[in-house]
Amino acid sequence: MRKNCKLIEVDFDKLIHIFNTDGKKAAVAYVESTYGVAYAQIQRRISKETNYVFNRNSRKYEEEKKNKNPFMTMAELCQDQTTLDEKIAVEKATEIPQKDNRFENIILDLMKDRMLEMNKYIYLEQSSKQIIINLKLLKDHGYEVMIN
């Protein structure tokens, strides 16, 4: 005659401890000798009735960490606003003035323009490790092509 697994009082903490320290074979033996039911029945109850979750990487049961509330309340939001304002004020006060980068910006703009111009004629295809150059278009736009 089969026992009703749901009526059995199981010490899940002890069972999880045995499983995590001694392995699944020891846990199966413990369940069958102590409760007289199949381990699969108790295993289903572990997932339904407890806050233990099986971690596949470590091959052990761990307690599931639940956030009590993933959203902030209005009071928390308003309270944090004052600290945020204070942080911004401190950052502005400690901010180091940056040097004048006008010349560097001009050089960067010129380099970008050159790259855009070259991109019209030259295409680097990384997947096949090819460089595709449109020689006809280069010559048509007045460029002289020399290959070294």
N, C-alpha and C positions, 0 to 999 in steps of 0.2 A: 504494500500500500504506500502510495506517494505522500510525502509530507507537503503541506502547504507552506511554501517558502515565505510568504508574506506574514504568516503568523509567528515566525521564529524571530526572537530578539537576537540580533547580531551585534557583536562588538566590532563595529567597523574600524575604529581606531587601532585596535589590536591586530585585526586582519591586514590593514594597510601597512602597519609596522612590520609584520611578518613578510608580506609581499615585497616591501622595499628593501628589507635587510637580507632575507634568505632566498627570495626568488619566487617565481610562480609555482613551481612544483611543491614547495613547502606550504604555500598558501592553499593550494588545492587539497593537499593532504590534511591541513588543519580544518578546512571547511567540511570535508567529507567525514572526518573523525569526530568533530565537535558537534556539527549541526545535522549531519546525515543527509545532506542534499548536494546536488551538483554545484560545482563552482560557478558555472555559467549563470545560474539563477541568482546567486549572491552578487556576481559581477554586474548584472543588470541593475540590481538594487543599489549598488554603489553609485552608479551613474545617475540614478533617479532620485535617491533619497539623501545623498550626502553632497558635500561641497568639494569632494575629491575629483580630480581630473587626471586621466592618464597622460603623461608626457611621453610621446613616442621617441623623442631624442634621448632622454635619460632612461627610458624604460621603467619609470617609477610613477607612483601616484603622488600628486601634489595637491595642496589645498588651492582651490580657485580663489584668486584675488579679485574681489568685486569692488568697483568704485561705488561708494554709497550714493553719490549723485554726480553724474557726469556734467551737469550744467550748473553754472553759478547762479546764485540768487541775486535779486536786484540789490540787496544790501551789500553783498560781496562786490558786485560790480561798482557800485558807488564808492565803497570804501577804497577799492583799488585805484579809482580814478585820482584821488588826492595823492596817493603814493606815486602814480604814474606822472602826474604833473611835477612833483618834486624831483623825480628822476630826470625828467627832461630839462628842468632848470639846472640841475647839477651838471648834466652833460654839456649844456651850452656854456656854462661857466668854465668848465675844464677843457673845452674844445680848443685845440691848437690852431691858430690861424694858418691857413695854407699859403705857400708862396705863390707868386704870380706865375701861372702856367700858360700864359698867352703864347709864348714862343713854341712850347711843346705841343700845344693844341694846333697851331698852324702846321707844324711838321706832321702831326698825325693826320690832319685833313688832307695834306698833299699826298701822303702815302696811301690813304684810302682812295683818293682819286686815281692814282696810278694803278692800284690793284683793280679797281672797277674797269679801267681802260683795258688792262691785260686780260681781264675775265671775258671780254668780248671775243677774244681770239684764241685763248688757251684754256683748255679744260683738263683738270686732273681727275682721273677716274681711279679712285683708291681700290675699289673691289677687284678690278682686273689689272691694277698697277700699270695703267697706261696714261700717257700724256697725249691729248688730242689737240693739234694746232691747225687752225684754219688758215693755211698759207695764202690761198686765193683772196680771202677777205683782208688779210694783212696787206698784201700788195695793192689791192684795190683802194685801201685807205691811205696809201702813200708810205707805208713802212717798207724798209729794205730788210730782207731776211738773210741772215748769214748763219750757217750751221758750222760749229767748231768740231 
